[in-house]
C-alpha cells in the first residue's frame, strides 16, 4: 500500500482536531453502525473540557490505495516543541488558518518550523461559513507570511482548500456555494501534492523516536518514523544513545495506527509511523539500528524550558482532609512518571520535600498540576519564575512575541499596562472596531498579566504569545501584584457576620461556612498592604431584644478561584494549595506575628 505522511498545524482554536475527525469520517474508517458522536482525537479529559490539543496524536486512514498517516499537533505555544519534532516524521503539512482571524503568532511559529524542515505545505482556510469570514484577505496574509519566512519557489506554489470542518464540507473554490459534503477533495489533494516518504526498505534499519508515550504494562514507548529498512517484533536491535553509547534490546511490541485505535502489528517498513516498546529509557532523538549497522540519524532539537515553579508536599493545617496522595515519595514518583512521556519537562530536587519543576510555560505546568489534583494528589506550588541563563558572563532572560486584539475603547489602558511590564511595541493595526497590537515582552512581564488583561478588556480581548529568544536581563521589577490581600488570623468556619463587616475592605474569595485557617488568603485588599482579618467571628447573641429586627446580611458573590487564576495572582511570598476538592491561596509564613516580624526585617 502506498503511503503519505502529513502533520496538521495551526494556531490554537483554528479547527485542526475537528478537521482530523471529519477526515476520519470521510475515509470510511468507522463501521456504519459505529457511534462516532463521542469520538474525537482529543482523548484526554482536560482536552475535551478546554477544547485544546495538549498532546500530539497519531492516526491513519486508508483512502483509495493509500495509507495516510496524520499527526494532529498542539496549537498552543507551550507545546510548540512537539510540532518541531514532528516535522522530522512527515513529508507535508496541512496549514489550517481561520477564515476570520487569519495568520496568528502560532501560525507563524509552526509554519516557520515546517518551512525549515522543507516539507510540502497545503493550506486549508477553515470556518469559511462564518458571516465574518475574510477569505481573500486571509489567503493574501498567508502568502505574505510564506514570503516573509523565506519559503522557496516550490513551497510558495501551495494549493488552497476552503473548508468548514464543523459542517464537514470543503471545496477548492472560495465560493461558499461550492462547498460539498465530505473531505474527498482534500484527501485527493493530499495524495497529489504530498510526496511519497523517502526511505528504502532494503537498506539497514534506521528508526528515530520523535514523541514519547507511557504504558503501565510495557513502560516507555517511542513514537517515530522508520527512515530506512524494516523492523519486526522479537528482533534484537541497537539503540544509539544521545551520550554516544550503544545499548542492545529486543523489540517487545510494535504498534501501528488506524482511526482512533493503536493496533499491534508484527512488522514495519521504511515510511511507516509506528510506536515501539522494549527499551525502558528510550529517548527522543536516539536512533534504533540493526545490529552491526550503526548509522545514527541527526539528533532532534528539544526546546529548553523557560519557566519554573516549586512543587512541595502540602504543609497547611488542612493536609490530608481532601486528597489520597500526600507524601513526598508519592509526589516524586508521579513527577518521574510524567518525565517518562514529556521531554520538555525537567524535575530537580529542591529544599526539604520540594522539587523545582521546569516547563515551557504556565499552561504546560498548570496542565500537569490539574492532572495531579484529579488523580487525588495534594500539593503546594509557588509562583512561576522565568529561567535566567548566563551566557559568556551575561545574565539572559526569555522574551516572547505578543499579539493582542482588543476593542478600541480598551487600547489606552492595555498599552499603559504593557509599558510598565517592559514590553516594546512593534506594530499596531485596526480593523472593524478592533485593534491588533504586536509587542516583544520579557516572559516574566506576562506572569500575572492575564487576569488584569481580561478585566481591562471586559473579557473581549484576545491574547497570544510565543517564545522568541533570550536577551540580556533587564533589572526592572515586573509581574508582582500591586494590591495587598486579606489574610485570616484565625482558624475555623467563615461567618456571614464577619464577611459582611469586611466587605468595604476589598473583594472576598470565600463565602460563609467555608473552613479557613490562619495565614489563608480570603480576599483581595483595596489597599497596597496586606491586612490580617478575623472571618470566623460570630455575632454576639444576648437575650435582650433590639428595637429593630435583625437584618438579613446580603453579601456580594465571592470571586471564583481557578488554578490558572491563582498561579497568575500570587506574589512570591504566597503559595497555592492544590487538593482534589479545593484551590486555596495562602501565605508562606502562616503565623500572623511571625509574618509581621519577617516583613519588618525585610523592609529595614
N, C-alpha and C positions, 0 to 999 in steps of 0.2 A: 504494500500500500504506500502511495506517495505521501510525503509529509510537508506540513507548513507549520512553522513556529512563530507565534506573534505575541506581543505584550500589548495590553490596553493601558494607555497612560492618559492622565488628565489632572486638572485641578480638582480639589475636593468638591464633591457635590455636583459635578458636571454630568453624572449619569453613567459611569463606567460599569458598575456592577449590574445595574438594570439592563444595560446593553448586552452583557455576557449572558444574563438569564434569558433574554429574548433570542439570542443566537442559539442557545441550547435547545429552546423550544422549536425554533425553525428547522434545526438539523434533524429533528425526529429522534433525539436521544432518549426521550421518555416514551414509555408504553402509552397506548391510547387511554387506558383506564387508570393511569398513574395520577395521583393527586399532586399537582405541582404548585398549588397555591401558596404553600408554606415554604417551598424550597427556594433557596437563594444562595448565591456564592458567599454572602456574609453569614457564616455559620455560627460565629461567636455571639453569645447573648448580648454583650456590650455593643457589638457591631450593629445588631438588629435594632437596639434601643436608640443608638445615636445616629444611625443612618450613614456611618462612615466605614470604610475598609481600613482595618488596623493591620491585618496580616496579609501578605501576598498569597494568592491562591492559584493553584494549578488545576486546569481542567482540559478536556479534549472532546472534540466532536468528530464523528465520521460523516463526511458530506461528499456525495458522489463517490469518487475513488480515492478520496484524500482523508488522511488523519490530520486534523488541525488542532495543534496544541496551543492553548490560550493561557496566558498569565494575566490575572487580574491584580493590579498593583494598588498600593495605598495612594491616596491623593494628598494626604497631609504632610507638611514639611518635616515633621518629627520622624516620619518613617521613610524619608527620601532615600536613605541608604539602600533599602531593598530594591528600589527602582533601578538604581545604578548597577547593582549586581545582576539583576535580571536581564539587562541588555546583553550580557555575555551569553545568554541562553537562547536568544531569539534572532531571527533574521529580518523581522519587520515589526512595525508598531502601528496600532490604531491610535491616533491622537484625537481624543474626544474633546470638543470645545462647545460650551454653552452658547446657543444662538443669540442670547441677550448679553450675557456678561462678557463674552469674548475672551481674549487671552489674559490670564491672571498670573500672579507671581509663580505659582506652582506649575502652570503650563510652560512657562519659560524654563523652569528648573528641569522638569522631566524631558522636555524637548532637547535641551542642551545636552543631556546625558545620551539621548538617543542618537543625535547627530554625531556626537563624538565617537560613538560605537559603530558608526557607518551602517546603520540599519535602514531599511526602506520604509518611509512613512506613508500611511494612508490617513487622510483627515476625515473625521466624522463630525459634522455640525449637528449637534443634538438639540432637542427641545425646539424644533422649528415650528411646532404647533402653538407656541406661546404667542399671545397677541402682541407682546413687546419685542418679538424676535427681530434682530437686525442682521439678517443672513448675509447680504452682500458686504456690509461693512466688516463683519466678523471674518469673512474669508480674506478680505484685504489685510486685516490685522494679523491673521495667521501668516500670510505671505511675507509681510513686513518683518515678522518675528523670525521666520526662516532666514531671510536675508541678513538680519541683524546678527543672528547666531552663526553666520558663516556657512550655511548649507551649500553643498556642491550642486552642480547642474542636475545630476540625477535625482538628488533629494528635493530640489526645487520643483521638479516636474511631478508633483504629487497629485493623486486623484482625490476628489472630494465626494463624500456621500452625505446626503441630507436625511436626517432620521428623527423620529420621535420614539425613543426607547420605551417610554411609558405606554404609548399606544401600540407598540410593536409594528411600526411601519417605517419604511425607508424608500429612498428614490435617488437617482443620480442627477435629478434636476432640482434646482432650488424652488421650483413652483410647488406650493403646498398641495395643489390639487393632484399632483402626480404621485403622491405617496401611495405605496401599495403595501398590503399586509405581509408580514414576514420579512426576514432579512436575507432572502436569496440573493439579491443584487450585491449586498455587502460580502457575502461568502464567496460569490463568483469573483468579485474584485480581489479578494484576498488570494485566491488561487492564481489569478492572472498576475498580480503585481508583486506579491511577496516571493522572493527567490527560494528555491529548494535549499534545505540545510546543507551546509558544506560538511565534508567529512567522508571518510572511506572506511567501510566496514571490513575491508581486507587488511587495513593497517593495524599495528599494535594498539591495544586498548588505551584510551585516554578519557577519563570522566572527571568532572570538576563540580563539587557541590557549590551552589550559589546561595542556597537558603537552608535553614535547619528546621527540623521538627522533632518532637519528642513523643515517645510512646512508652507507657509503663512496662510493656511486655518485651519490646526489642531495644529499648534505650533510644539513643540519639539517631536520627535519620537525616541523611544528607540528600537534598533535592537538587538536581542539576541536569546537565545535558551530556549525553555520550558524544564526545567530539570525534572520536575515531574508534574502530574496532567493534567487538561485541563483548557482552558480559552475561554470565549465567549464574543462577542460584547454585551455591555449593562451590563455585570457582574460588581458588586462592589467588589473591591479588596483593600488590604492594600499594601502600599509601605514602606518597612523598610529602612529608610534613613541612609546615611553614618554617620550622627551625633547621631544615636541611637534613633531618634524619629520615630513615625509611622504616616502615612497620608493615609486616605481612598480616593479613587477616582473611577470613573466609566470608564470602557474601552469604548471609543467612536468609535475607529476604530481598526481593525486588518488587517494587510497586509501580504500576502504571496508572493512568487516569482516564476516566470516561465519565462525562457528565459530572455529577456531584460526588461520584464514588472514587475511592482509591482501591484499585484491584491488584491482587497478587499476580505477577507474571513470572515466567521461567527464564526469559531471555530478552535482552535489549540490544539494539544495534545503533550505529552512528546516526545522529539526528534525533534520536528519541529523548524525551524529557521524562526522567524516572526518579524514583526515590530509592535509596539503598540503605540497608541496615546490616550491621555486623561489626562495626568498629565503634566502641563506646564513646570515644572522644574525637570523632571525625569533625573537622572544622571547615568553615567556608574558605575557599581559595586553594585547598590542598588538591593534589592530583592523584587519582586512583589509576594505576597502570597494571598491565600484565606482568607477571614475574619475569625478571630478566630483561624487561623492555622499559627501563626507567626514563621516560621522556616527559619532564614537567611542563605544564601549561603556565602562562604568565599568572602571577599571583593577583587575585582580585583586591581592589581597594575597598576598605571598610571605613566608613565615616567615623571620625573621632567624636566622643560625647562632648557636649558643650555646656551641660547643666548638671549640677549635683545636689543631693539633699541627704540628710542623715535619717536613716530608719533606726528606731530603737524599740526595745520592749516597753510596753505600757507601764508608766510609773505613777499613774493617777490613783487617787483613793478608790476609784470605781473599777480597778483592774479585776478581770475575771468574771464580772457580772453579766457580760453580754457575748463574749467570744469563747471559742473552744481551744484555739491555739494561741498561747500566751508566751511561751518560754523562748529564750534566746536560741536554743537548739532548733526548735520548730521553725522560727523565722529564718534562721540561717539556711536550713535545708530547703525552704521554699524559694529563697533568693537564688541558691545554687541551681535549683531545678529550672528557674527562669533563664539562667545563664546557658543552659543546655540548648535552648531554642532561639535566644535573642543575642545576636553577635554585637549589637550596638550598645549593650548594657555592660557596665563594669561594677563590681562589688568588692570593696576593700573593708577589712575590719577597722573600726574607729575606736572610740573610747569603750568603757565598760558596757557590754551588752548593746552595742550600736554598730551600724555599718554605714559607710559612705557609698551611696548608690549613684552612679553617673549615667546619664542618658542623653538622648538627642533633643529633649525639650520638655516643657511642663506636661504636655499631653502624654508623651511617651511614659513618663514616670507616674502620672496620675492614673493611667490605664492599669499599670501594674498594681498600684495601691488599691484601686477599685476591685480588681480581680481577687486580691488577697482578702479584702474585707468580706467579699461574697462567699469566700471559701471558709470563713469563720475565724480569721485572724484578728487579733487586737495588737495595735502598734501605735507608736507616736512618730511623727515626721516633722522635720524642721522646714524653715523657709528655703525655697530653691535658691541656689547661688550659682553664678556662672563660673566656669573653669578658667582660671587665669594661667596662661602658659608663659614660660620665659624662653625667648629666642635670642641668642647672642647677647645675653645680659639685659635684654629689654623686655619689660612686662607687656604681654599681649592679651587682649580680650576679644571675644567673638562679636562681630557686627552682623546685622541682618538687613535684608531688603524688606521694607514695609510698604504695603499698599493698602490704602484706606478709602472707602467710599462712604460719604456722609451727606445728609441733607444740607442745603446751603445755609440754613439758619444755625447749624452747629459748627461750621468751619472755624470760626474765630476761637472758640474755647478749645477745640481739638489741637489747633496749631499752637496755642499758648501752652497747653499741657505737654505737648511733644517737645517744644522748645526747652522746657525745664528738665526734660529727661535726656538731653544731649542728642536729640535727633536732628539730622540735616536734611532739609527739603531738596528733592531732586527735580520734581515737576508737579504741575497742578493743572488739571483739565476739568471742565464742567460740561455736563450734558443732561438734559431733562431734569432740572432742579437737583441733580446730584453732582457732587464734586469729588473727583478722584485725586488723591494726594499720594505721591511716591516719596518715600524717605529712606535714608540709611540711618540706622539707630543701633547703639550698643545693646546687646542682648539683655543686659541687666535693666535697661530702660523699659523693657516690655514686661518685666516682672511686676505684677500688681496693677498693670495698666488696663487690663481687660474690663475689670469692674468699673473703673472710672469712665472708660470709653462707652460702655453700654448706658451709663447714667447720662453722660453728656449728650449722646445722640438719641436718647429716649428709646433705645433698642433698635433703631433703624440703621445703625452703622454696620458696615461690613469690613472686617479686618483680616488681612492675610500677611504672613511673613515667612521668609525662607533664609536660611543661613547663607551669608555672603563670604566672609573671610575674617581672619584675625588681624587686628590693627593695634597700634600702641595704646596702652591703657590710659584712659583719661581720669585724672584724680578729681572726680566730682561725685557727690552723693546722690544717687538716684534709686528709685524702687522702694523707698521707705514710705510708710503711710504717714500722712500729716496729722490726722486726728488721733486722740487717745481712745482708750477703751474703758468700759465699766467692768470692774473685776469684783467677783463675790468675795467677801471677807468672812463668810460663814458657810457651814455645810448643812444641808437639809433640803426641804422642798420649797420651791419658789411660791410666793403667795400673790394673789391679785392685789391685796392691800399694798404690799411693798412695791410691786411693779408700777402700780398707779401713782405712788408718791415720786417715783424716779423718772416718769415719762418725760418731764421737761428737761432732764439731764442728757437725753440722747435717744438713740434708736435701740430697741431691745432685740436680742437674738432668741430669747426663751419666752415661753408662755407660763401661766400659773400651773402649779402641780408638777413641775419638772425637777428632777433630782439635780442639785448643784453642789459643788464643793469649793472650799477656799482656794482661790487662785484661778478659778474658771472664769473665762471672759463671757459675760452675759449680755453685753451690748456695746454699741459704739458711742463714745462720749462726744458731745458737741463742742468740746474744747480740745486743745492740743495735748493736755496732760491726762494721764490715767487717773481714774477715780475708784477707790475701794468702796463698795456699797454693800448694804445688807438687803438681800432679796428674800430672806426666809422669815422675816419678822411678820407676825400676825397682828391684827387689831386687838388692842386691849379690851376685853369684854368685862362689863360690870353689870350689876343688877339695877343700875339707875337707868331710867327711861329718858331719852333725849326728847326735846320738844318736836324735832323733825325726825321722821323715819329715816333709817339708814338708806343712803342712795346706792343703787347698784353701780359697781365700778365698771366702766366701759373702757376697755384697753384697745390700743391700736394693734393691728396684726403684727407679730414679730417678723423680722427679716429672715427668710429661709436661708439656711447654711448648707451649701453643697460642698463636695470635696474640692472642686476646682476653685470655688469662691474662697474657701478657707485658705488654700495654698497661696492664692493671689493676695489675700487680705493680711496675713500675719506679718509682723515685724520680726527681726532677728532674736528678740528676747521672748518669743512666743513659740508654741508648738501646736500641731493639730493632733488631737487624739482620735484615732480611727478605730471603730468597732463595727461588727456586722449590723448593729442597730443605730448607732449614733455617730455624728461628726461633731466633736467639741473643740473649741479653741481654748487654750489655757496658757498661763504664764509658765516659763521655765522654772522660776522660783515660786512655789505655791504659797509659802508663808508670807502674809502681808507685811509684818515687821521686818523680816529678813530682806524682802524685796525693796522696801523703802531704804534700808541701810545700804544695800548694794547700789541703788540708783544714786544715792547721795555721794557715795565714794566715786562713782563713775563720772559725776558732774563736777567733782572738785578740780 
